[in-house]
């Protein structure tokens, strides 16, 4: 079975990134439909392509769904830093519903 991956492009020392990273780590992404796993990527890492670095360097934190089902990567809308964990889970599910309904 293919796995959908929620990629968080983040940066060390960024308080918005760290807060979102903490919240995403606390919620059960496997409970979503479809189930997803979290991948946290440091935008400044040498493993990140120059294209991605240039695209997101001033935008982090950025959440991207790497969908094997849709065969593409989809940038999700910017999430409010005020969302609590349970609301963040609902927000992600709502975005997944929109993406998979329109595909």
Secondary structure, 3 states (H helix, E strand, C coil): CCCEEEEEEECCCCHHHHHHHHHHHHCCHHHCCCCEEEEEEECCCCCCCHHHHHHHCCCCCEEEEEECCCCEEEECCCCCCCCCHHHHHHHHHHHHHHHHHCC
